[in-house]
C-alpha cells in the first residue's frame, strides 16, 4: 500500500465530515452504492461507510478518489513525511474533539449533523450575534479553538471553513 493510501486511511477527515460536507455521485455509481445517497446522488458527510476508516476504499466514489487535500499532496511530493502527516491529523482530531466537547457543554441548538456544517453554522451565528452566551469566557474559548482549527486546516490541508 502506498503512503498516499495509508495516510488517507489513517486520516479519514474528509470521510468523517471534518474537511468536506458532501459528495456528489456520478449516475453510474448509484447502483453499487445504493442507500448511501439522496435522490440527487448526493450524500452528506459523515459517510455511512466510514467507521474508523473507509470500509469501501477500493470501491469508493470517484469524487472521493479524486479529492486530494493539501496534506496528501505534501506527502506525495515528499514535502512532509508520513509520520509528520499523521501528527497533523492527530492534532486536527484533538481540536475537533475539543470543539465537540465545548459544543456539548454549551446550549447551542445546531441543525447540522456534519462537523463541517456545524462549524459553518456556528460561524454564521457568531457573525450575526445570534448566540447569547451565559458565560462569555466559554464562547471565547470555543472561538479560539475554532480559529486554531481553521488556521491548522489552512496551513496543513490547504482548506478552510
N, C-alpha and C positions, 0 to 999 in steps of 0.2 A: 504494500500500500504506500502511495506517495505521501510526502509530508503535507501536500495540499489537502488530500483526502483526510489524512489524520488530524490536521488542525481543524478542518470543518467538523468532523465527527466529535472531536474533543470540545469544540466551542458550542455550536447549536444556538447561538444568539439570534440568528436570523429565523430559525425554526420556532423558537420559543416566544417570539413576539417582541423581542427587545429591539432589534435593529430595523425590522420592517413590519408593516401592518397587514399586508395581504399579498396573495399570489394569484395571478391570472393564469388559468389553464388554457392550453390550445384545445380546440374542439376534438382532435384525435386522441387526446389524453383522457378525456372524460370516461370512456368505458372502463379503463383499467384502474381508475381512481374514484370509482363510484362511492358516494357517501361523504366525500371529502369536501365538496364544493356546493355552492348555491346554484340556482337556475342560470346564472350568468357565467358560470365557470370560474367563479372567484371563491377563494377560501381565506378567511381571516386567520391571522396568527394569534395564538399559537396553533401550530399544525396538529391535527388529531393523530398524526402518525409519528409525532415526536414524543419520546419517553426516555429522557436522559440520553438521547441520541436519536438519530434519524433511523426509523425502522424500515424505511423504503429507499435508502440512499442510492442503491443501484438502479431503482426504478422511479426515482424522484421526478417531479415535473420539470420540464425543460427550463422554465424560468428559475427554478431553484438551482439547477445545474449551471446556469449562465451567471447567476449572481456571484460577484466577487467583491467582497469588502476590501478596504484598504489594507487590513491586516493580512488577509490571504495573499493579496498581490505582493506585499512586502516579503512574505515568506517565500513565495515563488521566485522573486527576484533576488533572494538571498540578502536582503537588506535587514531582515530580522531573523534571528534563529528561532527554531521551533520552540525551544524552552522559553525564550523571551515572549513569544506569541502566546503560549499557554499562560504565562504570568499575567499578561494583559487581559486575557479572557477571565482569569480568576478575579482580577481587580474589578472588572466590569460587573461580574456576577455578585461580588460583595457590595458594590454600590447599589445595584438593583435590589438586592435583598434588604439593604438599609432603607431604601425608599419605600419598599413594600411594607416594612415594619413601621415606618413613620406613618404611612397611609392607614395602616390597620389601627394605630393608636389615636388617630385623628378622626373626627366625624365629618368626613368629606364624602358626599354621595357622588360617585362617578358612574357614568353609563357604560363606559368601555370595559371590556374584559381583557383585551390585549394590553400588555405593558406599554407598547409603543403608543397606542391611542390614549392610554391613561395619562401619559406624560404630556401629550399634546393637549388633552382636555384640561389638565392641571395648569399648564402654561397659559391657556386661554382664560381660565378662571382667575388666575393671578393677575394677568394683564388687564382684565376688566374689573378688577377689585370685587369679584363676586364672592370671595371667601372671606368670611368674618371670623378671624381667629379668636378663640377663647384665650389662648396663650400665644402671643406674638413670637416668643422665642422658639416654639415648636415649628412654626411656619418658616422662620428664618433658617433654622436647621434644615428643613426639608428643601427649601430653595437652594441652599448651599450645596447639598448633596446632589440635587438635580443638576446644578451648574457644573459640578465636578464631573458627573457622569457625561454630560454633554461635551465638556472640554476633552475628556479622555476619548470619547467616541470620535470626535473630530480628529484628534491627533493620531490615534492608533487605527481607526477603522475608516477614516475619511467619510464619516457620516455624522449627521446631527439631526436633532428633532426639530 
